[in-house]
């Protein structure tokens, strides 16, 4: 669910106020909050086991084929670009070990790729909102895995459009196929799917 919609570039004071409001809600409200170009997104359901297992398997498979000085990291911190007024929480980020050092959120310009597992409760956040925000943040590769349908896509090649930066290249895949994310190819065999009863 998106709240506080705001498509214009917001003032730094507005973004700071939104950030502080989310920090105050962090331990008291269920789900996950992110700040997007359209406002605050609240995914009211915490990720379930199929979602988390998918992220963990992708992370493990990526790390098996990447150099030792890179990580396919799950968990915190967020990815933030305060001047753009965007704070996102990816499921997996591909980042150099050296860029894990320090405090605070990740600088999106240090990330090699971002991977999202589509949420059953808010799929548009991954397929629409993040498709818009990640090229804006300069993230070169964005991969989406959708356990609802057993499909996914890898986006790359950021280019300028009248509506802002967008990915020019999209490669769709089906679960069971190998998929290349940035420079690394992994199997999608055995990734869990959501059941009708819920995530």
N, C-alpha and C positions, 0 to 999 in steps of 0.2 A: 504494500500500500504506500503510495506517495502522499506526503503531507507537506504543507507550506510550499506549494508550487511557486516557482520563480525561474523563468527562462532567461531573464536578462542577466548580464554579468553583475554579480552582487558586489556591494562595497565591502572592504575588509572588516569594518565594524559589524556588518550583518553576519558575515561568515564566522567571526569570532563569537558572536552571541549564539549562533546555531551550534557551534562546536562546544561551547560551555554548557549549553542546555543538554546536549547528548551526554557529556561527561557526567552530569548530575543524574541522568537516567540510567546510566550504565548498569548498575547493580540492582536497580529496583524494578525495571520493566523487562518483560520477557522478550526474547528474540534479539534481532540485530538491527542497528541503525547505521545508515550511511548518508552522506551529504552528496547530492548530485547537482547537476546544472539545473534540474527541475525542482529541487527542494530536498526535503528529508525523506528517505525511503525507510520504512519500518517493515521488516520481515518478521511477523509476529510469532512464527513458529521457529523454534531452534532446530538446526539441522538434525535429521534422524540418522540412524545407523547406515542405511544404504548410501546416503549422501556423504557421510564422513568416510565410509569404507572406500567409496569411489575416489575421493581426494587422496586418501592414504595410498591406494594402489597406484594411482597415477604418479604420485610423488616417488614412490619406491621404484617404479619402472623407469622414470626419467633419470633418477640418480644412478641407476645401473649403467646407463649409456652416456652420461655426461662426465666431463673431467672432474677430478677430485676437488678442484677449487671452486666448483659451483654447487649450489643447493637447489632442490625443488622443495621449497619451504612451505609447510602448512601452519596455520595459526596466526598469531599476532607478530608484528604490529600492523596497523593499517597502512594504506598507501595514500599519501596526501599531497595535494598541490594547493596550498592556501591561496595564492594569487588567482587561480582559476575557480576557487571556491568549491573544490571537490575532495571528498574523503571517501575512499572505498575500502572494503575488506575482502580481498580476493581469497579464494579457497586455496590456491597454490601459486606461489611466485617463484620464478626462476631468477636467481640472484647470485652474485659472486660472494664467497665467504667474507671477503674484505668489506663488502657493503652491508653485511649484517652487523658490523661493529657500530658502537655508539648508541645513542638514546633516541627516542621519538619515532615517528612514523617513517616508513620508507619513502625516499625520493623516487617518484615514478621513473625518472630518467636513468636510474641505476638498474632497472629491471630489464631482463632479456625477454621475458614472456610472462603472461598471466594466464592462469587456467581457472575456469569456473565450472562447477557442477551445478546444473540448473536446479533451482528449488522448486519443489512441487507447488508450494503455496504462492510463489511470486515469480513465474518464469519470465515475465517481461523485464524484470530487473536485469537478468543476464542476457536475454536476446535483444533487448531494445536499449535500455538505459546504459548498460556497460559497453554496448556496441558503439554508443555515442561518446561516452566519457573516456574510454581507454585510448582511442587515438588522440583525443584532445590532450591527454596527459603525456603523450609521446611514447606509449608502450608499444614496442614494435610488433609484437605477436600476441594475439588473443585467441585462446582455444576454449571452446564450449563443449561440455559433455552433457548430454540430456538423458538421464535415466528414465524419463517418462516414455521416450520413444525409441531408445537405443540408437540414437543418432548424435551427430555433433558436427562442428565446423571449426576450421582454423582460419583466422583472419590475419592479414599482413599487408605490407606496402601502403603506409599512410600517405595520403595525398590531400591537397587542399580542395575544398568544394565551397560553393556559396554558403552552405549550411555549417561550415567548419570542417576541421580535419576528419577524414573518414578512411576506413580500410578499403583499398582498391581490389584486393585479392581475397577470395573466399574459397576454401576447399572443404566440401562436405564429406562426411564419412559415416559409415554404419558400424555399430559395435560388431566386433569380430575381425574388422580390417586393421591393418597397421596404419598408424597416423604419424605424420611428421610435424613436430612442434619446434619451430626455429630450425636448429641443425640436427635434431635428435628424433629418431623414429622409435615408437613403442607399439606394443600390441594392445588392442582393446578387448581381447578375449577375456571372458569371465568377469567383466565389470557388472556389478549388480544393477538390476532394474527396480523401479518402484512398483510395489504391488498396489492393487486397487484400494486396499484398506488404508493406505497412507504412506508417507515417506518412511 
